[in-house]
């Protein structure tokens, strides 16, 4: 890309995005049954004598941090999937990957009586891995077109949804356990969940970032990528591993959340251009803004209860998806 | 029009015969097994009193509902696939079933009557169809755009459904989940009658008025228009009617997924005839629902019929995508 104003604006833009993220995190910690001002949030964070210390540390901080981590994971997964499949509509939710994780978790809950996140996460990862590979294969691998991939995702989504309902219907107790989880919610966040989920997502992030440059090369086609020293097969494998880690861990922690991975890369692309070395960091900063923001919105709109974050992202993301389909050639 | 196509008649007739056989089997099985011969006698009004009661009063309403739902879903699916010229353009993929489900679920959670539930399902289904048509625009009716819009709509509606599920208290949620999956459990005349009325009105219109026109439409809009087909009116009218039919089916049994997708596909493969293949599709649809219901009730532990069709349908869809890709059609 030519050196110019746009290029030099990208680091500055990223700094602004980080500032926005910080503001949204403060908002996330501040909002709840009793709204805390930024000053009170700060006091609650650092001052053990503050009346808000316990509520901030036990409830709002883990919830907000989980939103940060999960949002980042979903956004990043969407961005690298869109790059890999050259498919503007790729999203872990739409492609059935979250449903795969859900199906595995539902099986674990119903057949093995596993009811904790620490037990679920392995199943979620396994389910996500199987579906990621399957949707890629059914969608046509390298020959995948956006429509083909979306349809493969829809097919898998439908079949897996049928399976999840069969499993949960067989056992009312597991319906009760899972009905909040299947919507996508941050409500049950705690530090234990956060500690379990972070290593997986961190590994996914590192792999995803490592693929940024070769994925750029791959966007020129396999032959060009090989000429540039990249190995297409290895890159595809790495991306699938990264998507599995990111989506599986995120889904295990808060259920299937749709559209975050679709929306953010699309909103970011006009700012950064197609270069993944900029697109990915922007996505990592702004995707949590969407998720934590949607969570706050859900708590405000749903007050005195809450509107689950998965519902908010579906309702926000759907119209954008429809718009993208409408303008697409 | 039907008499000129012996192969289609053969497919339709064969499917109906198979369906009748499965229906007799279903009517005969349960806590009080009845031999197939006795089931037929009871149906003809010549069996003994106990068997006649069990078959005609207890088991027949459920089987009739299953048959009607199968007929309705397949008819709607055939019209949708014909208009979109796409084997994947079925009401469930397009989100119309989800729309009916979301609206009906609202009524379940609010504790409304079954009449209100039916009305809501119809409004939700038809409303979703209108929104899809609105977003798709004139050109959007065909090709993959239409289907992608449907996938997007489905995702949004599923989000809303999920929210509604968390709103209900425990018992309502279990009931709502069961309804959402599609089930013939405890369905009877009350659910079957409105659907029967709609079918009696809609099917002759679809078969006699829309069928021939849709067959011409598959040759292309221009040719059809030159042959005197009112292209846009036919397309919009038949889609709307099909959306009403599928919404009534959803109101009767919940969204029994994939029958609308699979039945016309199978019928078309068997008849090898152009056009929507309405009557053979309907026969295959009824066979599918009755068969799936039998599987659902005799699979070891009882599961709703929608789970059976969902699993079959998902597998079928994966297979369809693979073959369509090889054939280079998508």
Interface residues (C-beta under 8 A of the other chain):
Chain A: X89 X93 X94 X138 X139 X140 X143 X145 X146 X147 X148 X150 X151 X152 X153 X154 X155 X156 X158 X159 X160 X161 X162 X163 X165 X166 X168 X169 X170 X172 X175 X176 X179 X180 X182 X183 X184 X258 X259 X307 X308 X310 X311 X313 X314 X315 X317 X318 X319 X321 X322 X325 X326 X328
Chain B: X88 X92 X93 X135 X136 X137 X140 X144 X145 X147 X148 X149 X151 X152 X153 X154 X155 X156 X158 X159 X160 X162 X163 X165 X166 X170 X173 X174 X177 X178 X180 X181 X257 X258 X301 X303 X304 X306 X307 X309 X310 X311 X313 X314 X315 X317 X318 X321 X322 X325 X330
